[in-house]
Amino acid sequence: YPFSGGTEQIARDCVLALKGGYSQKVIAFNDINPVAPYHILVVPKKHYESIIDINENEMEIVSHIHNVINKIASEKGFDKAGFRIINNCGNDGGQEVKHLH
């Protein structure tokens, strides 16, 4: 699996849901329990529990994720209508899966 840091279950789920991946740094797939018309997860292949765990010299992954989101929105045709980007951090922030997405 293309993940590091103990994310084997996420990797298995991704392989099942994956429709081509997205880049060398992230994988993108449809959520298996969508709560929006387009509910796509963009997940870094390197394990970060949340955005808080990204050290300063690796923060470019955040902009990379947003660039990928823009490309997906454009490719799927919902870039003009609008969309939202959500990132929950920690228990009090509503984070259920302990891997940045």
FENBELPE-V315155 format. One record per pair of residues at least 24 apart in sequence whose ideal C-beta (glycine too) atoms are under 6 Angstrom apart, sorted by the first residue. I is the first residue (numbers start at 1). J is the second residue. D is the distance in Angstrom with one decimal. If there is no record, write none. Layout:
I:J:D  I:J:D
This chain:
2:45:4.9  3:45:5.5  4:46:5.7  4:47:5.7  5:47:2.7  7:47:5.1  7:99:5.4  10:99:5.4  22:68:5.5  25:64:5.5  26:68:5.6  38:78:5.5  40:72:6.0  41:101:4.8  42:68:5.3  42:69:5.8  43:101:4.5  44:100:5.8  48:100:4.2  49:98:5.0  50:89:4.3  50:100:5.8  51:89:5.7  52:89:5.7
